[in-house]
Amino acid sequence: MKAAGTIALVLILAAAAAVEAGSAAGVRPDPAALAKQELLHGRSLLKQKKIELGDKPGPSDSDSECGEWQAGTATSYSTDGTDHGDKPMAPNDLGEYVVPGKFFKARNVVAIDGGEWESDKYHYVEVFMDGTLGRLEVWDVCRDKDCASDNEKCCTTNKETYSDPGYLLDIETHATSSIWGLERAQDWLVAPAWYRVCGSFDFQADVEEFDMECTGLEGDGKCSDSVGTGEYGSGASDSSGQDDNADSTSDSTSDASSEESNSDGQDGQDSQESTDEDNTTDDSSDSNGEEES
């Protein structure tokens, strides 16, 4: 292991020296050499910083707002176009919108796999990784067609790395740095993490506040007008509560109808008794008349 680490370090230093030599000579650095240098650096960091899943988080104040804890895969990506795992992207291109750079310092952003986008977009996701809990916002989506040519199914592959069917937590680099203290995580982070999806947030308020430009996932200018359809936490049982109320109302209505029916039956019985009494009186009267005659 030490020998492998030494070899990796030598390769990193050699690549760095080559880049520096080219810069000193006034020659533009070779992009391939830069990419290889960062890839080697990332692999060495991953070996040094081994992240394990660990125990599931205990109870917290947000339990009622969220679903169950599950195991997923944490990765990282950069929105400034320097992520070598994906195709080059325009700076500040975020899901359905183009956003100002300051947005990433104001919000902790995570991208999820396209398979969960419709249910979980614009929801909070809590991620527990390496002993630290972060609360992120789903603003972006990872799709295999956006992956680099040497890893054409990067989203699906990462999603299924630590669980089945798996869940991808592709965390934007500002969040991996500020919450977990991981630098340049987009070049090396592939780690297990606990996650749970929580309630939604008012994304349209942020769209207005940060003056975002709607471009749409397909570049057609069509953006979502509502949050994802997923329901999590105790709020997911609201519809059941409504059904219970409906059942209760139905029972009350049934009871009321029954009482009215009983009342009508009693009234009918009273009416019949009154009629019988009248008939008895008439019979008595007729009898008295016959005796008098």
C-alpha positions as semicolon CSV with decimal commas, in nm:
position;residue;x (nm);y (nm);z (nm)
1;M;0,000;0,000;0,000
2;K;0,284;0,239;0,084
3;A;0,451;0,159;-0,248
4;A;0,131;0,232;-0,437
5;G;0,090;0,560;-0,250
6;T;0,450;0,654;-0,330
7;I;0,400;0,579;-0,698
8;A;0,083;0,788;-0,710
9;L;0,262;1,075;-0,538
10;V;0,551;1,055;-0,786
11;L;0,309;1,063;-1,079
12;I;0,129;1,363;-0,932
13;L;0,455;1,551;-0,880
14;A;0,574;1,462;-1,229
15;A;0,250;1,582;-1,388
16;A;0,258;1,900;-1,184
17;A;0,619;1,963;-1,282
18;A;0,533;1,918;-1,649
19;V;0,248;2,165;-1,622
20;E;0,463;2,418;-1,438
21;A;0,743;2,380;-1,693
22;G;0,502;2,444;-1,977
23;S;0,360;2,750;-1,803
24;A;0,707;2,888;-1,736
25;A;0,797;2,849;-2,103
26;G;0,487;3,043;-2,205
27;V;0,314;2,732;-2,342
28;R;-0,053;2,672;-2,265
29;P;-0,090;2,362;-2,041
30;D;-0,220;2,048;-2,211
31;P;-0,583;1,991;-2,100
32;A;-0,527;1,614;-2,100
33;A;-0,226;1,654;-1,869
34;L;-0,431;1,874;-1,636
35;A;-0,714;1,623;-1,628
36;K;-0,477;1,336;-1,554
37;Q;-0,310;1,535;-1,279
38;E;-0,642;1,608;-1,108
39;L;-0,760;1,249;-1,153
40;L;-0,449;1,113;-0,981
41;H;-0,485;1,373;-0,708
42;G;-0,847;1,276;-0,657
43;R;-0,768;0,907;-0,629
44;S;-0,499;0,974;-0,371
45;L;-0,745;1,181;-0,166
46;L;-1,006;0,906;-0,182
47;K;-0,755;0,657;-0,040
48;Q;-0,657;0,896;0,238
49;K;-1,015;0,992;0,325
50;K;-1,204;0,664;0,350
51;I;-1,571;0,736;0,424
52;E;-1,786;0,455;0,563
53;L;-2,164;0,442;0,602
54;G;-2,163;0,408;0,981
55;D;-2,469;0,387;1,203
56;K;-2,805;0,527;1,103
57;P;-2,877;0,871;1,256
58;G;-3,086;0,884;1,572
59;P;-3,410;1,080;1,634
60;S;-3,418;1,453;1,558
61;D;-3,657;1,749;1,555
62;S;-3,720;1,710;1,182
63;D;-3,839;1,347;1,202
64;S;-4,203;1,444;1,144
65;E;-4,112;1,629;0,822
66;C;-3,915;1,350;0,655
67;G;-3,929;0,994;0,530
68;E;-3,724;0,701;0,655
69;W;-3,344;0,697;0,657
70;Q;-3,199;0,494;0,370
71;A;-2,855;0,425;0,223
72;G;-2,749;0,612;-0,090
73;T;-2,440;0,725;-0,279
74;A;-2,285;1,067;-0,222
75;T;-2,088;1,221;-0,509
76;S;-2,008;1,581;-0,594
77;Y;-2,017;1,808;-0,896
78;S;-1,915;2,161;-0,981
79;T;-2,140;2,419;-1,145
80;D;-1,846;2,624;-1,276
81;G;-1,766;2,384;-1,559
82;T;-1,460;2,219;-1,403
83;D;-1,615;1,883;-1,319
84;H;-1,422;1,621;-1,513
85;G;-1,685;1,354;-1,446
86;D;-1,944;1,526;-1,666
87;K;-1,948;1,702;-1,998
88;P;-1,844;2,070;-1,972
89;M;-2,139;2,274;-1,856
90;A;-2,213;2,644;-1,866
91;P;-2,127;2,827;-1,543
92;N;-2,423;2,856;-1,304
93;D;-2,640;2,622;-1,511
94;L;-2,863;2,462;-1,248
95;G;-3,137;2,218;-1,345
96;E;-3,418;2,417;-1,504
97;Y;-3,254;2,755;-1,440
98;V;-2,947;2,969;-1,486
99;V;-2,868;3,128;-1,150
100;P;-2,626;3,394;-1,021
101;G;-2,308;3,268;-0,855
102;K;-2,411;3,404;-0,515
103;F;-2,698;3,153;-0,508
104;F;-2,461;2,866;-0,430
105;K;-2,333;3,042;-0,121
106;A;-2,689;3,108;-0,005
107;R;-2,827;2,757;-0,063
108;N;-2,690;2,404;-0,025
109;V;-2,769;2,234;-0,355
110;V;-2,794;1,866;-0,446
111;A;-2,872;1,692;-0,776
112;I;-3,060;1,363;-0,785
113;D;-3,099;1,095;-1,051
114;G;-3,352;1,157;-1,325
115;G;-3,560;0,863;-1,203
116;E;-3,646;1,052;-0,881
117;W;-3,673;1,402;-1,028
118;E;-4,051;1,417;-1,074
119;S;-4,120;1,300;-0,718
120;D;-3,842;1,479;-0,527
121;K;-3,762;1,801;-0,714
122;Y;-3,764;2,111;-0,494
123;H;-3,773;1,903;-0,176
124;Y;-3,531;1,911;0,116
125;V;-3,299;1,613;0,152
126;E;-3,108;1,544;0,472
127;V;-2,771;1,372;0,421
128;F;-2,571;1,213;0,702
129;M;-2,215;1,144;0,585
130;D;-1,893;1,090;0,776
131;G;-2,061;1,184;1,105
132;T;-2,199;1,518;0,980
133;L;-2,560;1,603;0,893
134;G;-2,641;1,841;0,607
135;R;-2,978;1,969;0,490
136;L;-2,979;2,018;0,113
137;E;-3,222;2,143;-0,151
138;V;-3,299;1,947;-0,468
139;W;-3,247;2,192;-0,756
140;D;-3,068;1,979;-1,009
141;V;-3,087;1,645;-1,189
142;C;-2,821;1,399;-1,305
143;R;-2,891;1,225;-1,638
144;D;-2,673;0,966;-1,809
145;K;-2,683;1,160;-2,135
146;D;-2,487;1,437;-1,960
147;C;-2,203;1,203;-1,860
148;A;-1,858;1,206;-2,018
149;S;-1,787;0,966;-2,305
150;D;-1,558;0,745;-2,093
151;N;-1,836;0,688;-1,835
152;E;-2,162;0,705;-2,025
153;K;-2,380;0,589;-1,734
154;C;-2,216;0,785;-1,453
155;C;-2,547;0,876;-1,287
156;T;-2,691;0,523;-1,286
157;T;-2,358;0,364;-1,189
158;N;-2,306;0,596;-0,892
159;K;-2,669;0,564;-0,784
160;E;-2,640;0,185;-0,755
161;T;-2,294;0,173;-0,596
162;Y;-2,398;0,122;-0,233
163;S;-2,763;0,014;-0,245
164;D;-3,032;-0,130;-0,469
165;P;-3,220;0,035;-0,634
166;G;-3,007;0,310;-0,486
167;Y;-3,034;0,687;-0,461
168;L;-2,792;0,945;-0,599
169;L;-2,687;1,245;-0,388
170;D;-2,472;1,452;-0,625
171;I;-2,380;1,740;-0,395
172;E;-2,266;2,075;-0,537
173;T;-1,908;2,161;-0,437
174;H;-1,995;2,468;-0,230
175;A;-2,201;2,241;0,000
176;T;-1,943;1,961;0,023
177;S;-1,686;2,222;0,121
178;S;-1,893;2,426;0,367
179;I;-2,073;2,135;0,539
180;W;-1,825;1,847;0,524
181;G;-1,497;2,031;0,463
182;L;-1,423;1,832;0,147
183;E;-1,221;2,022;-0,111
184;R;-1,248;1,951;-0,485
185;A;-1,486;1,670;-0,402
186;Q;-1,611;1,668;-0,762
187;D;-1,288;1,493;-0,863
188;W;-1,294;1,207;-0,613
189;L;-1,600;1,174;-0,390
190;V;-1,794;0,847;-0,425
191;A;-1,904;0,745;-0,077
192;P;-2,194;0,580;0,108
193;A;-2,428;0,812;0,298
194;W;-2,754;0,802;0,487
195;Y;-3,028;1,017;0,338
196;R;-3,397;1,092;0,376
197;V;-3,628;1,307;0,165
198;C;-3,830;1,571;0,349
199;G;-4,097;1,828;0,273
200;S;-4,083;2,075;-0,014
201;F;-3,968;2,438;-0,015
202;D;-4,095;2,746;-0,199
203;F;-3,862;2,736;-0,499
204;Q;-4,059;2,997;-0,689
205;A;-3,981;3,252;-0,417
206;D;-3,610;3,187;-0,476
207;V;-3,657;3,214;-0,852
208;E;-3,791;3,564;-0,801
209;E;-3,544;3,663;-0,528
210;F;-3,237;3,560;-0,728
211;D;-3,380;3,666;-1,064
212;M;-3,324;3,322;-1,219
213;E;-3,360;3,263;-1,590
214;C;-3,583;2,970;-1,690
215;T;-3,412;2,759;-1,956
216;G;-3,576;2,420;-1,890
217;L;-3,408;2,082;-1,864
218;E;-3,415;2,046;-2,242
219;G;-3,332;2,408;-2,316
220;D;-3,689;2,471;-2,430
221;G;-3,769;2,738;-2,172
222;K;-4,023;2,515;-1,996
223;C;-3,987;2,499;-1,616
224;S;-4,187;2,325;-1,345
225;D;-4,481;2,512;-1,197
226;S;-4,498;2,290;-0,889
227;V;-4,280;2,085;-0,655
228;G;-4,228;1,709;-0,682
229;T;-4,520;1,480;-0,614
230;G;-4,354;1,287;-0,329
231;E;-4,509;1,304;0,018
232;Y;-4,287;1,246;0,320
233;G;-4,317;1,255;0,698
234;S;-4,637;1,293;0,895
235;G;-4,776;1,526;0,629
236;A;-4,806;1,225;0,400
237;S;-5,093;1,097;0,616
238;D;-5,305;1,411;0,578
239;S;-5,514;1,249;0,306
240;S;-5,581;0,955;0,536
241;G;-5,697;1,198;0,801
242;Q;-5,935;1,352;0,550
243;D;-6,071;1,007;0,472
244;D;-6,118;0,946;0,843
245;N;-6,308;1,272;0,873
246;A;-6,515;1,175;0,574
247;D;-6,594;0,841;0,735
248;S;-6,683;1,018;1,058
249;T;-6,910;1,257;0,870
250;S;-7,068;0,965;0,691
251;D;-7,127;0,788;1,022
252;S;-7,281;1,103;1,169
253;T;-7,505;1,140;0,867
254;S;-7,603;0,776;0,894
255;D;-7,682;0,818;1,263
256;A;-7,887;1,126;1,192
257;S;-8,078;0,945;0,917
258;S;-8,138;0,656;1,154
259;E;-8,270;0,890;1,420
260;E;-8,497;1,059;1,168
261;S;-8,619;0,717;1,054
262;N;-8,686;0,613;1,413
263;S;-8,861;0,943;1,472
264;D;-9,076;0,891;1,163
265;G;-9,156;0,538;1,281
266;Q;-9,252;0,665;1,624
267;D;-9,467;0,939;1,470
268;G;-9,636;0,675;1,253
269;Q;-9,696;0,457;1,555
270;D;-9,842;0,751;1,750
271;S;-10,062;0,839;1,454
272;Q;-10,185;0,479;1,427
273;E;-10,259;0,468;1,799
274;S;-10,451;0,796;1,772
275;T;-10,653;0,657;1,482
276;D;-10,730;0,339;1,675
277;E;-10,848;0,548;1,969
278;D;-11,074;0,751;1,742
279;N;-11,219;0,432;1,594
280;T;-11,280;0,296;1,942
281;T;-11,462;0,617;2,036
282;D;-11,674;0,597;1,722
283;D;-11,761;0,234;1,796
284;S;-11,858;0,328;2,148
285;S;-12,074;0,610;2,018
286;D;-12,243;0,380;1,768
287;S;-12,311;0,127;2,042
288;N;-12,467;0,389;2,267
289;G;-12,683;0,503;1,981
290;E;-12,816;0,152;1,924
291;E;-12,898;0,109;2,292
292;E;-13,090;0,437;2,301
293;S;-13,292;0,338;2,002
